[in-house]
């Protein structure tokens, strides 16, 4: 056996062994000390075995200590979170944390034992790595992995730094740095590069980035494995550099286009001998560098239609992708995002879907039903024709800022599917949101299914959530949440709404009621939300020191004002149509004032600041040019998405302080100036000319050098009260 093969063998079989052999007690106790350092000595961590092959934990009190037992670090962390929420009335979320434990910790009178019915608890979506995680450092990742463990996650997608492995593979095949300059995208666009949708946009990518983020990946997966998680690593699906056609002129290459304004990408035909070779080389290199838990993510034709709908062609393609994994790792299991079956259902009819899936052994593939709460694809595919699959909640697209979710679906859906005799091999639950750090209630609710196999009673669950979040009971706060449940967190069965609405503020200036991605259709009547706002304002006297409450008050106030913007827009549109210059001036001024007020409100919470997003991006750069490139990537993704003519503009829009005042407001001001000139007879409004002008202005903004505040300013409760006093009478009419 050659030295290279020996190294691959050792990495393949020994690294996971050593990771699992680490002391889960030590890792779990380290998590406790990170989370509640002053109270860690009150907890004792022990291990316990599994009784039925599924993770389990136990909690009991002995000698004044709280004993936490679990079969691995995730189970022990879950035991801790169960104790913190059920006994300590605490909570850990992205947007507000309450860890104010009683001076004397409550004792557990009778031993508690919980066992999960779900072998897999999946986490992340390719898109999350860019819409939320593009600029994360180890400190932020460490917090997220702790959150994952506390919430029972044991199967995270782990693709940070993947580009470095590809760089190593291609350079060893003889490709030069110049050959690869047009291949790797910039840091904001890796998700779509990894899925084969685009090359080069936002680049060229500095080698320094690849190296530093590969080092970050090593830390991420080491911690995940140490806690008992099994990271899902990437595999090869055929996407190759454009230079491939020059290096291998006889290779069978096909071009494909994502149809969103980006250039063609090159896909190596799975029948070409090089397909299997590159797939094997990539996994061997990755395994030598990172080890493996034998779970590999590969998504064929993500939002790209295959060149043929012949079942035989699709089956052979699927078989070859799997064989590329199998040749490098005989224990390989293919984890496929089932998004294609949702997004392109006209192509993926039963015959085509069956052919793609049946070509791989049932025990060697796991399907992620990526947006089960929106449309359960398993129901129209005979539970993915026998494949193990995972029930996932997607909920948020583009990391947009809105209050939205399907609370009843998150509470009941997993258990109902688990007990459905037609659900086949449902093996787990998961979170596959495109962006995180929003609507924390939905994600706590879904993950609370981990340790039960019966539907969650929201009437019982929600008051506990509110108590844990705010640290004490409050009737007005509970009233507000009961309204939120029936409005923003409810979607009628007969009304198709994919995700939450945006504000018309975020649309490129228009007289229409929405734009392609800044959609304004709500899943509730705007006025139905007002009593919740009123109740939260009343609760603010009692709950003003609660971190979770302060976030929720800002978020709810933001949503009410964002909805009101649509009313103002319809008023100035009507004034324009009626040629009423005075009315137009009045309502357009009110619209600008609203944007400024929202910006000032959002400035009070770090969760809603543009500044950290830009500053973190620049911090990743070591040179002036790198910092500029990363700043451009950061600003482009959340505004234009691509170039100035990109049809995805506003897909990833945010309601952030800094973005409202510096991007959305001046964009609308330029529009209002042109309309005023038209209404006063000075210059007719040329819609097409304005659009060209505003696109150029947007592109200049994306490429400009500017810092924004990175720390919150002002008091969120006082600011929310001020805006309530100012706007309540205007909105509640």
Secondary structure in CASP SS format (residue, H / E / C, confidence):
PFRMAT SS
TARGET T0000
AUTHOR 0000-0000-0000
METHOD secondary structure of the structure
MODEL  1
X C 1.00
X C 1.00
X H 1.00
X H 1.00
X H 1.00
X H 1.00
X H 1.00
X H 1.00
X H 1.00
X H 1.00
X H 1.00
X H 1.00
X H 1.00
X H 1.00
X H 1.00
X H 1.00
X H 1.00
X H 1.00
X H 1.00
X H 1.00
X H 1.00
X C 1.00
X C 1.00
X H 1.00
X H 1.00
X H 1.00
X H 1.00
X H 1.00
X H 1.00
X H 1.00
X H 1.00
X H 1.00
X H 1.00
X H 1.00
X H 1.00
X C 1.00
X C 1.00
X C 1.00
X C 1.00
X H 1.00
X H 1.00
X H 1.00
X E 1.00
X E 1.00
X E 1.00
X E 1.00
X E 1.00
X C 1.00
X C 1.00
X C 1.00
X C 1.00
X C 1.00
X C 1.00
X C 1.00
X C 1.00
X E 1.00
X E 1.00
X E 1.00
X E 1.00
X E 1.00
X E 1.00
X E 1.00
X C 1.00
X C 1.00
X E 1.00
X E 1.00
X E 1.00
X E 1.00
X E 1.00
X E 1.00
X C 1.00
X C 1.00
X H 1.00
X H 1.00
X H 1.00
X H 1.00
X H 1.00
X H 1.00
X H 1.00
X H 1.00
X H 1.00
X H 1.00
X H 1.00
X H 1.00
X H 1.00
X H 1.00
X C 1.00
X C 1.00
X C 1.00
X C 1.00
X E 1.00
X E 1.00
X C 1.00
X C 1.00
X C 1.00
X C 1.00
X E 1.00
X E 1.00
X C 1.00
X C 1.00
X C 1.00
X C 1.00
X C 1.00
X C 1.00
X C 1.00
X C 1.00
X C 1.00
X C 1.00
X C 1.00
X C 1.00
X C 1.00
X E 1.00
X E 1.00
X E 1.00
X E 1.00
X C 1.00
X C 1.00
X C 1.00
X C 1.00
X E 1.00
X E 1.00
X E 1.00
X E 1.00
X C 1.00
X C 1.00
X C 1.00
X C 1.00
X H 1.00
X H 1.00
X H 1.00
X H 1.00
X C 1.00
X C 1.00
X C 1.00
X C 1.00
X C 1.00
X C 1.00
X H 1.00
X H 1.00
X H 1.00
X H 1.00
X H 1.00
X H 1.00
X H 1.00
X H 1.00
X H 1.00
X H 1.00
X H 1.00
X H 1.00
X H 1.00
X C 1.00
X C 1.00
X C 1.00
X C 1.00
X E 1.00
X E 1.00
X E 1.00
X C 1.00
X C 1.00
X C 1.00
X C 1.00
X H 1.00
X H 1.00
X H 1.00
X H 1.00
X H 1.00
X H 1.00
X H 1.00
X H 1.00
X H 1.00
X H 1.00
X H 1.00
X C 1.00
X C 1.00
X C 1.00
X C 1.00
X H 1.00
X H 1.00
X H 1.00
X H 1.00
X H 1.00
X C 1.00
X C 1.00
X C 1.00
X C 1.00
X C 1.00
X H 1.00
X H 1.00
X H 1.00
X H 1.00
X H 1.00
X H 1.00
X H 1.00
X H 1.00
X C 1.00
X C 1.00
X C 1.00
X C 1.00
X C 1.00
X C 1.00
X C 1.00
X C 1.00
X C 1.00
X C 1.00
X C 1.00
X C 1.00
X H 1.00
X H 1.00
X H 1.00
X H 1.00
X H 1.00
X H 1.00
X H 1.00
X H 1.00
X H 1.00
X H 1.00
X H 1.00
X H 1.00
X H 1.00
X H 1.00
X H 1.00
X H 1.00
X H 1.00
X H 1.00
X H 1.00
X H 1.00
X C 1.00
X C 1.00
X C 1.00
X C 1.00
X C 1.00
X E 1.00
X E 1.00
X E 1.00
X C 1.00
X C 1.00
X C 1.00
X C 1.00
X E 1.00
X E 1.00
X C 1.00
X C 1.00
X C 1.00
X H 1.00
X H 1.00
X H 1.00
X H 1.00
X C 1.00
X C 1.00
X C 1.00
X C 1.00
X C 1.00
X E 1.00
X E 1.00
X E 1.00
X E 1.00
X C 1.00
X C 1.00
X C 1.00
X C 1.00
X C 1.00
X C 1.00
X C 1.00
X C 1.00
X E 1.00
X E 1.00
X E 1.00
X E 1.00
X C 1.00
X C 1.00
X C 1.00
X C 1.00
X H 1.00
X H 1.00
X H 1.00
X H 1.00
X H 1.00
X H 1.00
X H 1.00
X H 1.00
X H 1.00
X H 1.00
X H 1.00
X H 1.00
X H 1.00
X H 1.00
X H 1.00
X H 1.00
X H 1.00
X H 1.00
X C 1.00
X C 1.00
X C 1.00
X C 1.00
X E 1.00
X E 1.00
X E 1.00
X C 1.00
X C 1.00
X C 1.00
X C 1.00
X C 1.00
X C 1.00
X C 1.00
X C 1.00
X C 1.00
X C 1.00
X C 1.00
X C 1.00
X C 1.00
X H 1.00
X H 1.00
X H 1.00
X H 1.00
X H 1.00
X H 1.00
X H 1.00
X H 1.00
X H 1.00
X H 1.00
X H 1.00
X H 1.00
X H 1.00
X H 1.00
X H 1.00
X H 1.00
X H 1.00
X H 1.00
X C 1.00
X C 1.00
X C 1.00
X C 1.00
X E 1.00
X E 1.00
X E 1.00
X E 1.00
X E 1.00
X C 1.00
X H 1.00
X H 1.00
X H 1.00
X H 1.00
X H 1.00
X C 1.00
X C 1.00
X C 1.00
X C 1.00
X C 1.00
X C 1.00
X H 1.00
X H 1.00
X H 1.00
X H 1.00
X H 1.00
X H 1.00
X H 1.00
X H 1.00
X H 1.00
X C 1.00
X C 1.00
X C 1.00
X H 1.00
X H 1.00
X H 1.00
X E 1.00
X E 1.00
X E 1.00
X E 1.00
X E 1.00
X C 1.00
X C 1.00
X C 1.00
X C 1.00
X C 1.00
X C 1.00
X C 1.00
X H 1.00
X H 1.00
X H 1.00
X H 1.00
X C 1.00
X H 1.00
X H 1.00
X H 1.00
X H 1.00
X C 1.00
X C 1.00
X E 1.00
X E 1.00
X E 1.00
X E 1.00
X E 1.00
X E 1.00
X C 1.00
X C 1.00
X C 1.00
X C 1.00
X C 1.00
X C 1.00
X C 1.00
X C 1.00
X C 1.00
X C 1.00
X C 1.00
X C 1.00
X C 1.00
X H 1.00
X H 1.00
X H 1.00
X H 1.00
X H 1.00
X H 1.00
X H 1.00
X H 1.00
X H 1.00
X H 1.00
X H 1.00
X H 1.00
X H 1.00
X C 1.00
X C 1.00
X C 1.00
X C 1.00
X C 1.00
X C 1.00
X E 1.00
X E 1.00
X E 1.00
X E 1.00
X E 1.00
X E 1.00
X C 1.00
X C 1.00
X C 1.00
X C 1.00
X C 1.00
X C 1.00
X C 1.00
X C 1.00
X H 1.00
X H 1.00
X H 1.00
X H 1.00
X H 1.00
X H 1.00
X H 1.00
X H 1.00
X C 1.00
X C 1.00
X C 1.00
X C 1.00
X C 1.00
X C 1.00
X C 1.00
X C 1.00
X C 1.00
X C 1.00
X H 1.00
X H 1.00
X H 1.00
X H 1.00
X H 1.00
X H 1.00
X H 1.00
X H 1.00
X H 1.00
X H 1.00
X H 1.00
X H 1.00
X H 1.00
X C 1.00
X C 1.00
X C 1.00
X C 1.00
X H 1.00
X H 1.00
X H 1.00
X H 1.00
X H 1.00
X H 1.00
X H 1.00
X H 1.00
X H 1.00
X H 1.00
X H 1.00
X H 1.00
X C 1.00
X C 1.00
X C 1.00
X C 1.00
X C 1.00
X C 1.00
X C 1.00
X C 1.00
X C 1.00
X C 1.00
X C 1.00
X C 1.00
X C 1.00
X C 1.00
X C 1.00
X C 1.00
X C 1.00
X H 1.00
X H 1.00
X H 1.00
X C 1.00
X C 1.00
X C 1.00
X C 1.00
X C 1.00
X C 1.00
X C 1.00
X C 1.00
X C 1.00
X C 1.00
X C 1.00
X C 1.00
X C 1.00
X C 1.00
X C 1.00
X C 1.00
X C 1.00
X C 1.00
X C 1.00
X H 1.00
X H 1.00
X H 1.00
X H 1.00
X H 1.00
X H 1.00
X H 1.00
X H 1.00
X H 1.00
X H 1.00
X H 1.00
X H 1.00
X H 1.00
X H 1.00
X H 1.00
X H 1.00
X H 1.00
X H 1.00
X C 1.00
X C 1.00
X C 1.00
X H 1.00
X H 1.00
X H 1.00
X H 1.00
X H 1.00
X H 1.00
X H 1.00
X H 1.00
X H 1.00
X H 1.00
X H 1.00
X H 1.00
X H 1.00
X H 1.00
X H 1.00
X H 1.00
X H 1.00
X H 1.00
X H 1.00
X H 1.00
X H 1.00
X H 1.00
X H 1.00
X H 1.00
X H 1.00
X H 1.00
X H 1.00
X H 1.00
X H 1.00
X H 1.00
X H 1.00
X C 1.00
X C 1.00
X C 1.00
X H 1.00
X H 1.00
X H 1.00
X H 1.00
X H 1.00
X H 1.00
X H 1.00
X H 1.00
X H 1.00
X H 1.00
X H 1.00
X H 1.00
X H 1.00
X H 1.00
X H 1.00
X H 1.00
X H 1.00
X H 1.00
X H 1.00
X H 1.00
X H 1.00
X H 1.00
X C 1.00
X C 1.00
X C 1.00
X H 1.00
X H 1.00
X H 1.00
X E 1.00
X C 1.00
X H 1.00
X H 1.00
X H 1.00
X H 1.00
X H 1.00
X H 1.00
X H 1.00
X H 1.00
X H 1.00
X C 1.00
X C 1.00
X C 1.00
X C 1.00
X H 1.00
X H 1.00
X H 1.00
X H 1.00
X H 1.00
X H 1.00
X H 1.00
X H 1.00
X H 1.00
X H 1.00
X H 1.00
X H 1.00
X H 1.00
X H 1.00
X C 1.00
X C 1.00
X C 1.00
X C 1.00
X C 1.00
X C 1.00
X C 1.00
X C 1.00
X C 1.00
X C 1.00
X C 1.00
X C 1.00
X C 1.00
X C 1.00
X C 1.00
X C 1.00
X C 1.00
X C 1.00
X C 1.00
X E 1.00
X C 1.00
X H 1.00
X H 1.00
X H 1.00
X H 1.00
X H 1.00
X H 1.00
X H 1.00
X H 1.00
X H 1.00
X H 1.00
X H 1.00
X H 1.00
X H 1.00
X H 1.00
X H 1.00
X H 1.00
X H 1.00
X H 1.00
X H 1.00
X H 1.00
X H 1.00
X C 1.00
X C 1.00
X C 1.00
X C 1.00
X C 1.00
X C 1.00
X C 1.00
X H 1.00
X H 1.00
X H 1.00
X H 1.00
X H 1.00
X H 1.00
X H 1.00
X H 1.00
X H 1.00
X H 1.00
X H 1.00
X H 1.00
X H 1.00
X H 1.00
X H 1.00
X H 1.00
X H 1.00
X C 1.00
X C 1.00
X C 1.00
X C 1.00
X C 1.00
X C 1.00
X C 1.00
X C 1.00
X C 1.00
X C 1.00
X C 1.00
X C 1.00
X H 1.00
X H 1.00
X H 1.00
X H 1.00
X H 1.00
X H 1.00
X H 1.00
X H 1.00
X H 1.00
X H 1.00
X H 1.00
X H 1.00
X H 1.00
X H 1.00
X H 1.00
X H 1.00
X C 1.00
X C 1.00
END
